[in-house]
Amino acid sequence: MFARNVSIRLKPNTLKDFTQAFEKEIVPMLRKQAGFRDEIALVNEGGTHVTAVSLWDSKEQAEAYDKTVYPGVIKSLEKYLDGAPKVYPGTLIHSTLHQLAVVAA
């Protein structure tokens, strides 16, 4: 299983609107992507930094999303963003939530 960890800095006082857009626009779009498994989003106490982790069946499927759909995702969220998000891809090695124990290749 493959993961995309996206670090997002929000403009002040935009968390509520960002969250609504994320739930109503982005998550449904993700669910339509081949290989998509789950999305986990976390926010800091100040409401200005979001970490979004998406889980994929394969690296190739995550990369296909990154090239074809992700640019539109960023465009639709840009009014909430304070700078460009940073993407950190990686292989999932363990998840108790998904009852997975994946050995890194």
Contacts in CASP RR format, 6 or more apart in sequence:
PFRMAT RR
TARGET T0000
AUTHOR 0000-0000-0000
METHOD contacts of the structure
MODEL  1
MFARNVSIRLKPNTLKDFTQAFEKEIVPMLRKQAGFRDEIALVNEGGTHV
TAVSLWDSKEQAEAYDKTVYPGVIKSLEKYLDGAPKVYPGTLIHSTLHQL
AVVAA
1 37 0 8 1.000
1 55 0 8 1.000
1 56 0 8 1.000
1 57 0 8 1.000
1 91 0 8 1.000
1 92 0 8 1.000
1 95 0 8 1.000
1 98 0 8 1.000
1 100 0 8 1.000
1 102 0 8 1.000
2 55 0 8 1.000
2 56 0 8 1.000
2 57 0 8 1.000
2 58 0 8 1.000
2 59 0 8 1.000
2 61 0 8 1.000
2 62 0 8 1.000
2 89 0 8 1.000
2 90 0 8 1.000
2 91 0 8 1.000
2 92 0 8 1.000
3 53 0 8 1.000
3 54 0 8 1.000
3 55 0 8 1.000
3 56 0 8 1.000
3 62 0 8 1.000
3 89 0 8 1.000
3 90 0 8 1.000
3 91 0 8 1.000
3 92 0 8 1.000
4 53 0 8 1.000
4 54 0 8 1.000
4 56 0 8 1.000
4 62 0 8 1.000
4 65 0 8 1.000
4 66 0 8 1.000
4 87 0 8 1.000
4 88 0 8 1.000
4 89 0 8 1.000
4 90 0 8 1.000
5 51 0 8 1.000
5 52 0 8 1.000
5 53 0 8 1.000
5 87 0 8 1.000
5 88 0 8 1.000
5 89 0 8 1.000
5 90 0 8 1.000
6 51 0 8 1.000
6 52 0 8 1.000
6 53 0 8 1.000
6 54 0 8 1.000
6 85 0 8 1.000
6 86 0 8 1.000
6 87 0 8 1.000
6 88 0 8 1.000
7 49 0 8 1.000
7 50 0 8 1.000
7 51 0 8 1.000
7 85 0 8 1.000
7 86 0 8 1.000
7 87 0 8 1.000
7 88 0 8 1.000
8 49 0 8 1.000
8 50 0 8 1.000
8 51 0 8 1.000
8 52 0 8 1.000
8 81 0 8 1.000
8 85 0 8 1.000
9 48 0 8 1.000
9 49 0 8 1.000
9 81 0 8 1.000
9 82 0 8 1.000
9 83 0 8 1.000
9 85 0 8 1.000
10 18 0 8 1.000
10 47 0 8 1.000
10 48 0 8 1.000
10 49 0 8 1.000
10 50 0 8 1.000
10 80 0 8 1.000
10 81 0 8 1.000
10 82 0 8 1.000
11 48 0 8 1.000
11 80 0 8 1.000
11 81 0 8 1.000
11 82 0 8 1.000
12 48 0 8 1.000
14 79 0 8 1.000
14 80 0 8 1.000
15 43 0 8 1.000
15 47 0 8 1.000
15 48 0 8 1.000
15 50 0 8 1.000
17 80 0 8 1.000
18 50 0 8 1.000
18 77 0 8 1.000
18 80 0 8 1.000
21 76 0 8 1.000
21 77 0 8 1.000
21 80 0 8 1.000
22 41 0 8 1.000
22 52 0 8 1.000
22 77 0 8 1.000
25 76 0 8 1.000
26 39 0 8 1.000
26 73 0 8 1.000
26 76 0 8 1.000
26 77 0 8 1.000
27 39 0 8 1.000
29 69 0 8 1.000
29 73 0 8 1.000
30 36 0 8 1.000
30 39 0 8 1.000
30 54 0 8 1.000
30 65 0 8 1.000
33 61 0 8 1.000
33 64 0 8 1.000
33 65 0 8 1.000
33 69 0 8 1.000
34 61 0 8 1.000
34 64 0 8 1.000
35 56 0 8 1.000
35 57 0 8 1.000
35 58 0 8 1.000
35 61 0 8 1.000
36 54 0 8 1.000
36 55 0 8 1.000
36 56 0 8 1.000
36 61 0 8 1.000
36 65 0 8 1.000
37 54 0 8 1.000
37 55 0 8 1.000
37 56 0 8 1.000
37 57 0 8 1.000
37 98 0 8 1.000
38 54 0 8 1.000
38 55 0 8 1.000
38 98 0 8 1.000
39 52 0 8 1.000
39 53 0 8 1.000
39 54 0 8 1.000
39 55 0 8 1.000
40 52 0 8 1.000
40 53 0 8 1.000
40 54 0 8 1.000
40 55 0 8 1.000
41 50 0 8 1.000
41 51 0 8 1.000
41 52 0 8 1.000
41 53 0 8 1.000
42 50 0 8 1.000
42 51 0 8 1.000
42 52 0 8 1.000
42 53 0 8 1.000
43 49 0 8 1.000
43 50 0 8 1.000
43 51 0 8 1.000
44 50 0 8 1.000
48 82 0 8 1.000
54 62 0 8 1.000
54 65 0 8 1.000
55 92 0 8 1.000
55 95 0 8 1.000
55 98 0 8 1.000
56 62 0 8 1.000
56 65 0 8 1.000
59 89 0 8 1.000
59 90 0 8 1.000
59 91 0 8 1.000
62 89 0 8 1.000
66 87 0 8 1.000
74 81 0 8 1.000
74 84 0 8 1.000
74 85 0 8 1.000
91 102 0 8 1.000
91 104 0 8 1.000
91 105 0 8 1.000
92 100 0 8 1.000
92 102 0 8 1.000
93 102 0 8 1.000
93 103 0 8 1.000
93 104 0 8 1.000
94 100 0 8 1.000
94 101 0 8 1.000
94 102 0 8 1.000
95 102 0 8 1.000
END
